[in-house]
Amino acid sequence: MAKSVFVRRPHGTTAEQAQAKLADLSNALESRYGISISLTGGNATVKGRGVKGSATVDDTNVTIDLKLGMPASLVAGKIEQGVHKAIDEHFSA
């Protein structure tokens, strides 16, 4: 059965700074995992082998919502840990 990973965390910056950090995060994930991320302002569309979803930033939060295909669902816990780690790396002060 397919699973989802949903993470919403405060970013502690302005919306403009958070958008720049989302762009940095997107570039890192593309190079590290080979997934396709399309950015439009504070929104990103995520597509890759076994994963699709979105990432958004607003005035206070960064939100990542991923739908995992069957193979990726088997390692959903590791993917969620990776999302938390990536947010920590890119959105910490």
MOPAC internal coordinates of N, CA, C and O (Angstrom, degrees):
PM7 1SCF
backbone

  N    0.0000 0     0.00 0     0.00 0    0    0    0
  C    1.4438 1     0.00 0     0.00 0    1    0    0
  C    1.5332 1   109.35 1     0.00 0    2    1    0
  O    1.2310 1   120.53 1   -44.25 1    3    2    1
  N    1.3196 1   116.59 1   135.75 1    3    2    1
  C    1.4504 1   122.06 1   179.19 1    5    3    2
  C    1.5351 1   110.36 1   -67.19 1    6    5    3
  O    1.2310 1   120.99 1   -30.30 1    7    6    5
  N    1.3322 1   115.72 1   149.70 1    7    6    5
  C    1.4632 1   121.02 1  -179.04 1    9    7    6
  C    1.5137 1   109.78 1  -125.05 1   10    9    7
  O    1.2310 1   121.71 1   -11.00 1   11   10    9
  N    1.3186 1   114.33 1   169.00 1   11   10    9
  C    1.4594 1   121.51 1   178.24 1   13   11   10
  C    1.5155 1   109.40 1  -123.78 1   14   13   11
  O    1.2310 1   121.41 1   -27.33 1   15   14   13
  N    1.3150 1   114.91 1   152.67 1   15   14   13
  C    1.4588 1   122.29 1   171.22 1   17   15   14
  C    1.5210 1   105.95 1  -124.36 1   18   17   15
  O    1.2310 1   120.53 1   -58.92 1   19   18   17
  N    1.3284 1   116.59 1   121.08 1   19   18   17
  C    1.4636 1   121.82 1  -179.81 1   21   19   18
  C    1.5180 1   107.75 1  -128.00 1   22   21   19
  O    1.2310 1   120.90 1   -58.41 1   23   22   21
  N    1.3325 1   115.88 1   121.59 1   23   22   21
  C    1.4601 1   121.24 1   179.37 1   25   23   22
  C    1.5222 1   108.12 1  -131.66 1   26   25   23
  O    1.2310 1   120.19 1   -51.54 1   27   26   25
  N    1.3278 1   117.24 1   128.46 1   27   26   25
  C    1.4653 1   122.65 1   173.02 1   29   27   26
  C    1.5160 1   107.32 1  -129.96 1   30   29   27
  O    1.2310 1   121.61 1   -56.24 1   31   30   29
  N    1.3466 1   114.52 1   123.76 1   31   30   29
  C    1.4607 1   119.06 1  -178.66 1   33   31   30
  C    1.5242 1   109.87 1  -139.50 1   34   33   31
  O    1.2310 1   119.97 1   -32.96 1   35   34   33
  N    1.3274 1   117.66 1   147.04 1   35   34   33
  C    1.4644 1   119.88 1   175.28 1   37   35   34
  C    1.5266 1   109.50 1   -67.45 1   38   37   35
  O    1.2310 1   120.55 1   -36.54 1   39   38   37
  N    1.3454 1   116.55 1   143.46 1   39   38   37
  C    1.4603 1   119.09 1  -178.96 1   41   39   38
  C    1.5217 1   112.95 1  -102.94 1   42   41   39
  O    1.2310 1   119.05 1   162.83 1   43   42   41
  N    1.3120 1   119.41 1   -17.17 1   43   42   41
  C    1.4563 1   122.01 1   173.71 1   45   43   42
  C    1.5250 1   115.14 1    66.81 1   46   45   43
  O    1.2310 1   119.78 1  -158.34 1   47   46   45
  N    1.3325 1   118.03 1    21.66 1   47   46   45
  C    1.4603 1   121.85 1   178.24 1   49   47   46
  C    1.5202 1   108.59 1  -132.93 1   50   49   47
  O    1.2310 1   120.84 1     2.27 1   51   50   49
  N    1.3173 1   116.00 1  -177.73 1   51   50   49
  C    1.4606 1   119.09 1   173.77 1   53   51   50
  C    1.5243 1   109.00 1   -75.84 1   54   53   51
  O    1.2310 1   120.47 1   -15.78 1   55   54   53
  N    1.3133 1   116.70 1   164.22 1   55   54   53
  C    1.4667 1   120.70 1   178.83 1   57   55   54
  C    1.5281 1   110.85 1   -61.54 1   58   57   55
  O    1.2310 1   120.03 1   141.06 1   59   58   57
  N    1.3369 1   117.55 1   -38.94 1   59   58   57
  C    1.4699 1   121.00 1  -179.89 1   61   59   58
  C    1.5246 1   111.19 1   -65.47 1   62   61   59
  O    1.2310 1   120.55 1   136.56 1   63   62   61
  N    1.3451 1   116.55 1   -43.44 1   63   62   61
  C    1.4633 1   119.89 1   177.71 1   65   63   62
  C    1.5242 1   110.33 1   -64.59 1   66   65   63
  O    1.2310 1   120.41 1   140.82 1   67   66   65
  N    1.3181 1   116.82 1   -39.18 1   67   66   65
  C    1.4630 1   120.62 1   179.74 1   69   67   66
  C    1.5273 1   110.93 1   -65.23 1   70   69   67
  O    1.2310 1   120.03 1   143.43 1   71   70   69
  N    1.3399 1   117.55 1   -36.57 1   71   70   69
  C    1.4604 1   120.38 1   176.85 1   73   71   70
  C    1.5288 1   110.75 1   -63.64 1   74   73   71
  O    1.2310 1   120.28 1   138.67 1   75   74   73
  N    1.3202 1   117.08 1   -41.33 1   75   74   73
  C    1.4657 1   120.67 1   177.61 1   77   75   74
  C    1.5224 1   110.67 1   -64.62 1   78   77   75
  O    1.2310 1   120.55 1   140.75 1   79   78   77
  N    1.3230 1   116.54 1   -39.25 1   79   78   77
  C    1.4671 1   119.95 1   178.72 1   81   79   78
  C    1.5285 1   110.88 1   -68.74 1   82   81   79
  O    1.2310 1   120.33 1   145.04 1   83   82   81
  N    1.3308 1   116.98 1   -34.96 1   83   82   81
  C    1.4656 1   120.18 1   175.87 1   85   83   82
  C    1.5255 1   110.12 1   -63.61 1   86   85   83
  O    1.2310 1   120.47 1   140.68 1   87   86   85
  N    1.3248 1   116.71 1   -39.32 1   87   86   85
  C    1.4682 1   120.51 1   177.20 1   89   87   86
  C    1.5281 1   110.33 1   -63.00 1   90   89   87
  O    1.2310 1   119.75 1   136.74 1   91   90   89
  N    1.3360 1   118.09 1   -43.26 1   91   90   89
  C    1.4634 1   121.40 1   177.33 1   93   91   90
  C    1.5253 1   111.26 1   -62.58 1   94   93   91
  O    1.2310 1   120.89 1   136.06 1   95   94   93
  N    1.3243 1   115.91 1   -43.94 1   95   94   93
  C    1.4637 1   121.10 1   178.25 1   97   95   94
  C    1.5231 1   110.20 1   -61.15 1   98   97   95
  O    1.2310 1   120.37 1   135.85 1   99   98   97
  N    1.3159 1   116.90 1   -44.15 1   99   98   97
  C    1.4610 1   121.18 1  -179.94 1  101   99   98
  C    1.5207 1   111.40 1   -60.58 1  102  101   99
  O    1.2310 1   120.33 1   135.20 1  103  102  101
  N    1.3357 1   116.97 1   -44.80 1  103  102  101
  C    1.4666 1   120.76 1   178.46 1  105  103  102
  C    1.5182 1   111.61 1   -61.55 1  106  105  103
  O    1.2310 1   120.48 1   138.59 1  107  106  105
  N    1.3245 1   116.69 1   -41.41 1  107  106  105
  C    1.4590 1   120.47 1   179.51 1  109  107  106
  C    1.5246 1   111.45 1   -64.40 1  110  109  107
  O    1.2310 1   120.51 1   137.07 1  111  110  109
  N    1.3372 1   116.64 1   -42.93 1  111  110  109
  C    1.4618 1   119.92 1  -179.35 1  113  111  110
  C    1.5218 1   111.65 1   -68.20 1  114  113  111
  O    1.2310 1   120.48 1   142.68 1  115  114  113
  N    1.3403 1   116.70 1   -37.32 1  115  114  113
  C    1.4648 1   119.74 1   177.55 1  117  115  114
  C    1.5189 1   110.71 1   -61.77 1  118  117  115
  O    1.2310 1   120.50 1   133.58 1  119  118  117
  N    1.3284 1   116.64 1   -46.42 1  119  118  117
  C    1.4629 1   118.92 1  -177.59 1  121  119  118
  C    1.5250 1   111.93 1   -72.63 1  122  121  119
  O    1.2310 1   120.00 1   145.38 1  123  122  121
  N    1.3265 1   117.60 1   -34.62 1  123  122  121
  C    1.4630 1   121.02 1  -177.12 1  125  123  122
  C    1.5231 1   112.86 1   -77.57 1  126  125  123
  O    1.2310 1   120.16 1   139.70 1  127  126  125
  N    1.3437 1   117.29 1   -40.30 1  127  126  125
  C    1.4562 1   120.65 1  -172.42 1  129  127  126
  C    1.5206 1   114.64 1  -117.05 1  130  129  127
  O    1.2310 1   119.99 1   175.48 1  131  130  129
  N    1.3249 1   117.63 1    -4.52 1  131  130  129
  C    1.4486 1   120.73 1   177.45 1  133  131  130
  C    1.5109 1   114.57 1    68.18 1  134  133  131
  O    1.2310 1   120.62 1  -152.48 1  135  134  133
  N    1.3198 1   116.42 1    27.52 1  135  134  133
  C    1.4518 1   119.56 1   177.25 1  137  135  134
  C    1.5223 1   109.03 1   -95.10 1  138  137  135
  O    1.2310 1   120.40 1   -24.89 1  139  138  137
  N    1.2982 1   116.84 1   155.11 1  139  138  137
  C    1.4602 1   122.53 1  -179.07 1  141  139  138
  C    1.5236 1   109.13 1   -94.38 1  142  141  139
  O    1.2310 1   121.06 1   -53.60 1  143  142  141
  N    1.3405 1   115.57 1   126.40 1  143  142  141
  C    1.4501 1   120.41 1   179.17 1  145  143  142
  C    1.5241 1   108.33 1  -126.93 1  146  145  143
  O    1.2310 1   120.83 1   -57.62 1  147  146  145
  N    1.3339 1   116.02 1   122.38 1  147  146  145
  C    1.4634 1   121.92 1   178.57 1  149  147  146
  C    1.5222 1   108.31 1  -106.12 1  150  149  147
  O    1.2310 1   120.67 1   -61.03 1  151  150  149
  N    1.3301 1   116.32 1   118.97 1  151  150  149
  C    1.4636 1   121.94 1  -178.42 1  153  151  150
  C    1.5219 1   111.97 1   -98.52 1  154  153  151
  O    1.2310 1   120.91 1   -41.91 1  155  154  153
  N    1.3194 1   115.87 1   138.09 1  155  154  153
  C    1.4494 1   123.19 1   171.23 1  157  155  154
  C    1.5223 1   106.44 1  -140.20 1  158  157  155
  O    1.2310 1   120.44 1   -82.30 1  159  158  157
  N    1.3196 1   116.76 1    97.70 1  159  158  157
  C    1.4612 1   120.46 1  -177.57 1  161  159  158
  C    1.5140 1   111.09 1    61.03 1  162  161  159
  O    1.2310 1   120.28 1    57.82 1  163  162  161
  N    1.3101 1   117.08 1  -122.18 1  163  162  161
  C    1.4615 1   121.94 1  -179.38 1  165  163  162
  C    1.5072 1   113.98 1   -92.15 1  166  165  163
  O    1.2310 1   120.19 1  -162.77 1  167  166  165
  N    1.3296 1   117.24 1    17.23 1  167  166  165
  C    1.4635 1   121.12 1   179.92 1  169  167  166
  C    1.5173 1   110.28 1  -123.94 1  170  169  167
  O    1.2310 1   120.99 1   -34.92 1  171  170  169
  N    1.3047 1   115.70 1   145.08 1  171  170  169
  C    1.4569 1   121.33 1   176.02 1  173  171  170
  C    1.5149 1   109.19 1  -136.70 1  174  173  171
  O    1.2310 1   121.24 1   -39.70 1  175  174  173
  N    1.3181 1   115.23 1   140.30 1  175  174  173
  C    1.4543 1   121.77 1   174.46 1  177  175  174
  C    1.5172 1   106.84 1  -105.97 1  178  177  175
  O    1.2310 1   120.58 1   -49.91 1  179  178  177
  N    1.3208 1   116.49 1   130.09 1  179  178  177
  C    1.4570 1   122.71 1  -175.68 1  181  179  178
  C    1.5197 1   109.13 1  -110.97 1  182  181  179
  O    1.2310 1   120.65 1   -51.19 1  183  182  181
  N    1.3325 1   116.35 1   128.81 1  183  182  181
  C    1.4640 1   121.27 1   175.51 1  185  183  182
  C    1.5223 1   108.39 1  -140.64 1  186  185  183
  O    1.2310 1   121.22 1   -44.29 1  187  186  185
  N    1.2953 1   115.26 1   135.71 1  187  186  185
  C    1.4502 1   119.99 1   177.77 1  189  187  186
  C    1.5064 1   110.19 1  -167.74 1  190  189  187
  O    1.2310 1   121.50 1    -1.12 1  191  190  189
  N    1.2945 1   114.73 1   178.88 1  191  190  189
  C    1.4573 1   120.13 1   179.88 1  193  191  190
  C    1.5270 1   109.56 1   -64.33 1  194  193  191
  O    1.2310 1   121.16 1   -70.94 1  195  194  193
  N    1.3191 1   115.39 1   109.06 1  195  194  193
  C    1.4555 1   120.66 1   176.76 1  197  195  194
  C    1.5123 1   115.58 1    84.12 1  198  197  195
  O    1.2310 1   120.18 1  -174.49 1  199  198  197
  N    1.3248 1   117.26 1     5.51 1  199  198  197
  C    1.4600 1   119.59 1  -179.34 1  201  199  198
  C    1.5263 1   109.93 1  -147.27 1  202  201  199
  O    1.2310 1   121.25 1   -37.95 1  203  202  201
  N    1.3382 1   115.21 1   142.05 1  203  202  201
  C    1.4549 1   121.40 1   171.45 1  205  203  202
  C    1.5164 1   106.95 1  -150.72 1  206  205  203
  O    1.2310 1   121.01 1   -24.50 1  207  206  205
  N    1.3160 1   115.68 1   155.50 1  207  206  205
  C    1.4510 1   118.36 1  -179.66 1  209  207  206
  C    1.5015 1   112.24 1   165.00 1  210  209  207
  O    1.2310 1   121.57 1    26.79 1  211  210  209
  N    1.3401 1   114.60 1  -153.21 1  211  210  209
  C    1.4527 1   119.73 1  -176.17 1  213  211  210
  C    1.5187 1   110.66 1  -147.93 1  214  213  211
  O    1.2310 1   122.02 1   -19.29 1  215  214  213
  N    1.3264 1   113.74 1   160.71 1  215  214  213
  C    1.4571 1   121.98 1   172.54 1  217  215  214
  C    1.5166 1   106.47 1  -136.58 1  218  217  215
  O    1.2310 1   120.66 1   -41.57 1  219  218  217
  N    1.3211 1   116.33 1   138.43 1  219  218  217
  C    1.4565 1   120.54 1   179.38 1  221  219  218
  C    1.5188 1   109.88 1  -139.42 1  222  221  219
  O    1.2310 1   121.49 1   -27.08 1  223  222  221
  N    1.3167 1   114.75 1   152.92 1  223  222  221
  C    1.4594 1   120.77 1   169.35 1  225  223  222
  C    1.5242 1   107.35 1  -126.73 1  226  225  223
  O    1.2310 1   121.00 1   -37.55 1  227  226  225
  N    1.3136 1   115.70 1   142.45 1  227  226  225
  C    1.4514 1   121.27 1   173.55 1  229  227  226
  C    1.5233 1   107.33 1  -127.59 1  230  229  227
  O    1.2310 1   119.77 1    19.85 1  231  230  229
  N    1.3096 1   118.05 1  -160.15 1  231  230  229
  C    1.4627 1   120.67 1  -176.50 1  233  231  230
  C    1.5267 1   113.76 1   -63.85 1  234  233  231
  O    1.2310 1   119.89 1   155.53 1  235  234  233
  N    1.3302 1   117.82 1   -24.47 1  235  234  233
  C    1.4649 1   119.54 1  -174.97 1  237  235  234
  C    1.5163 1   115.66 1  -128.73 1  238  237  235
  O    1.2310 1   119.15 1   155.78 1  239  238  237
  N    1.3342 1   119.22 1   -24.22 1  239  238  237
  C    1.4651 1   121.05 1  -171.16 1  241  239  238
  C    1.5212 1   113.22 1  -127.95 1  242  241  239
  O    1.2310 1   121.78 1   -25.39 1  243  242  241
  N    1.3218 1   114.19 1   154.61 1  243  242  241
  C    1.4547 1   121.50 1   164.80 1  245  243  242
  C    1.5278 1   105.56 1  -110.16 1  246  245  243
  O    1.2310 1   120.64 1   -47.27 1  247  246  245
  N    1.3231 1   116.39 1   132.73 1  247  246  245
  C    1.4574 1   121.65 1  -177.43 1  249  247  246
  C    1.5169 1   108.94 1  -127.22 1  250  249  247
  O    1.2310 1   121.10 1   -50.04 1  251  250  249
  N    1.3203 1   115.51 1   129.96 1  251  250  249
  C    1.4633 1   121.35 1   176.30 1  253  251  250
  C    1.5197 1   107.23 1  -124.45 1  254  253  251
  O    1.2310 1   121.25 1   -53.52 1  255  254  253
  N    1.3279 1   115.22 1   126.48 1  255  254  253
  C    1.4601 1   122.09 1  -177.70 1  257  255  254
  C    1.5264 1   107.67 1  -129.81 1  258  257  255
  O    1.2310 1   120.40 1   -69.78 1  259  258  257
  N    1.3180 1   116.85 1   110.22 1  259  258  257
  C    1.4625 1   122.23 1  -176.98 1  261  259  258
  C    1.5189 1   110.65 1  -118.85 1  262  261  259
  O    1.2310 1   121.05 1   -39.62 1  263  262  261
  N    1.3071 1   115.59 1   140.38 1  263  262  261
  C    1.4658 1   122.94 1   171.85 1  265  263  262
  C    1.5175 1   106.12 1  -107.59 1  266  265  263
  O    1.2310 1   120.87 1   -54.70 1  267  266  265
  N    1.3108 1   115.94 1   125.30 1  267  266  265
  C    1.4550 1   121.30 1  -176.00 1  269  267  266
  C    1.5209 1   110.52 1  -102.67 1  270  269  267
  O    1.2310 1   120.68 1   -45.07 1  271  270  269
  N    1.3150 1   116.31 1   134.93 1  271  270  269
  C    1.4536 1   121.35 1   173.17 1  273  271  270
  C    1.5147 1   109.98 1   -72.71 1  274  273  271
  O    1.2310 1   120.42 1    -3.61 1  275  274  273
  N    1.2993 1   116.79 1   176.39 1  275  274  273
  C    1.4656 1   121.41 1  -175.06 1  277  275  274
  C    1.5347 1   113.41 1   -55.61 1  278  277  275
  O    1.2310 1   118.62 1   128.91 1  279  278  277
  N    1.3302 1   120.23 1   -51.09 1  279  278  277
  C    1.4724 1   118.03 1  -179.05 1  281  279  278
  C    1.5291 1   112.80 1   -62.39 1  282  281  279
  O    1.2310 1   120.20 1   137.60 1  283  282  281
  N    1.3334 1   117.22 1   -42.40 1  283  282  281
  C    1.4597 1   120.68 1  -179.56 1  285  283  282
  C    1.5266 1   111.43 1   -68.11 1  286  285  283
  O    1.2310 1   120.16 1   152.05 1  287  286  285
  N    1.3344 1   117.30 1   -27.95 1  287  286  285
  C    1.4579 1   121.21 1   179.14 1  289  287  286
  C    1.5223 1   112.24 1   -61.46 1  290  289  287
  O    1.2310 1   120.83 1   152.46 1  291  290  289
  N    1.3111 1   116.02 1   -27.54 1  291  290  289
  C    1.4658 1   120.14 1  -179.78 1  293  291  290
  C    1.5235 1   112.08 1   -66.31 1  294  293  291
  O    1.2310 1   120.17 1   156.81 1  295  294  293
  N    1.3275 1   117.28 1   -23.19 1  295  294  293
  C    1.4643 1   121.50 1   179.53 1  297  295  294
  C    1.5340 1   110.53 1  -120.26 1  298  297  295
  O    1.2310 1   120.53 1  -147.07 1  299  298  297
  N    1.3307 1   116.60 1    32.93 1  299  298  297
  C    1.4677 1   121.98 1  -177.44 1  301  299  298
  C    1.5229 1   111.47 1   -57.34 1  302  301  299
  O    1.2310 1   119.57 1   141.10 1  303  302  301
  N    1.3156 1   118.43 1   -38.90 1  303  302  301
  C    1.4652 1   121.70 1   179.72 1  305  303  302
  C    1.5146 1   111.86 1   -62.17 1  306  305  303
  O    1.2310 1   120.58 1   137.02 1  307  306  305
  N    1.3175 1   116.49 1   -42.98 1  307  306  305
  C    1.4697 1   120.24 1   178.62 1  309  307  306
  C    1.5221 1   110.95 1   -67.87 1  310  309  307
  O    1.2310 1   120.33 1   142.69 1  311  310  309
  N    1.3242 1   116.97 1   -37.31 1  311  310  309
  C    1.4622 1   120.12 1   177.98 1  313  311  310
  C    1.5230 1   109.53 1   -64.61 1  314  313  311
  O    1.2310 1   120.01 1   136.28 1  315  314  313
  N    1.3254 1   117.58 1   -43.72 1  315  314  313
  C    1.4608 1   120.33 1   179.34 1  317  315  314
  C    1.5284 1   110.76 1   -63.37 1  318  317  315
  O    1.2310 1   119.82 1   138.18 1  319  318  317
  N    1.3222 1   117.95 1   -41.82 1  319  318  317
  C    1.4646 1   120.97 1   176.10 1  321  319  318
  C    1.5269 1   110.57 1   -60.09 1  322  321  319
  O    1.2310 1   120.61 1   138.98 1  323  322  321
  N    1.3276 1   116.43 1   -41.02 1  323  322  321
  C    1.4549 1   121.11 1   178.81 1  325  323  322
  C    1.5165 1   112.18 1   -63.79 1  326  325  323
  O    1.2310 1   120.31 1   141.86 1  327  326  325
  N    1.3337 1   117.01 1   -38.14 1  327  326  325
  C    1.4614 1   121.20 1   177.68 1  329  327  326
  C    1.5304 1   109.71 1   -63.79 1  330  329  327
  O    1.2310 1   120.18 1   133.58 1  331  330  329
  N    1.3304 1   117.26 1   -46.42 1  331  330  329
  C    1.4609 1   120.61 1   178.42 1  333  331  330
  C    1.5283 1   111.04 1   -60.35 1  334  333  331
  O    1.2310 1   120.53 1   136.39 1  335  334  333
  N    1.3202 1   116.59 1   -43.61 1  335  334  333
  C    1.4735 1   120.90 1  -179.59 1  337  335  334
  C    1.5296 1   110.46 1   -64.15 1  338  337  335
  O    1.2310 1   120.19 1   137.36 1  339  338  337
  N    1.3215 1   117.24 1   -42.64 1  339  338  337
  C    1.4658 1   120.84 1   179.96 1  341  339  338
  C    1.5262 1   111.03 1   -63.84 1  342  341  339
  O    1.2310 1   120.24 1   139.38 1  343  342  341
  N    1.3256 1   117.15 1   -40.62 1  343  342  341
  C    1.4678 1   120.09 1   177.02 1  345  343  342
  C    1.5144 1   109.88 1   -63.47 1  346  345  343
  O    1.2310 1   120.26 1   135.88 1  347  346  345
  N    1.3313 1   117.10 1   -44.12 1  347  346  345
  C    1.4688 1   120.43 1   178.71 1  349  347  346
  C    1.5283 1   110.65 1   -59.35 1  350  349  347
  O    1.2310 1   120.03 1   135.49 1  351  350  349
  N    1.3260 1   117.55 1   -44.51 1  351  350  349
  C    1.4618 1   121.45 1  -177.32 1  353  351  350
  C    1.5227 1   111.80 1   -66.37 1  354  353  351
  O    1.2310 1   119.87 1   140.14 1  355  354  353
  N    1.3151 1   117.86 1   -39.86 1  355  354  353
  C    1.4583 1   120.97 1  -171.40 1  357  355  354
  C    1.5206 1   114.48 1   -96.86 1  358  357  355
  O    1.2310 1   119.78 1   160.69 1  359  358  357
  N    1.3327 1   118.03 1   -19.31 1  359  358  357
  C    1.4517 1   119.44 1  -176.66 1  361  359  358
  C    1.5225 1   113.47 1  -114.19 1  362  361  359
  O    1.2310 1   119.87 1  -176.93 1  363  362  361
  N    1.3334 1   117.86 1     3.07 1  363  362  361
  C    1.4666 1   118.49 1   176.33 1  365  363  362
  C    1.5235 1   109.10 1   -78.31 1  366  365  363
  O    1.2310 1   121.01 1   -24.32 1  367  366  365
  N    1.2852 1   115.67 1   155.68 1  367  366  365
  C    1.4772 1   120.96 1  -176.09 1  369  367  366
  C    1.4997 1   112.80 1   -65.15 1  370  369  367
  O    1.2310 1   120.10 1   180.00 1  371  370  369

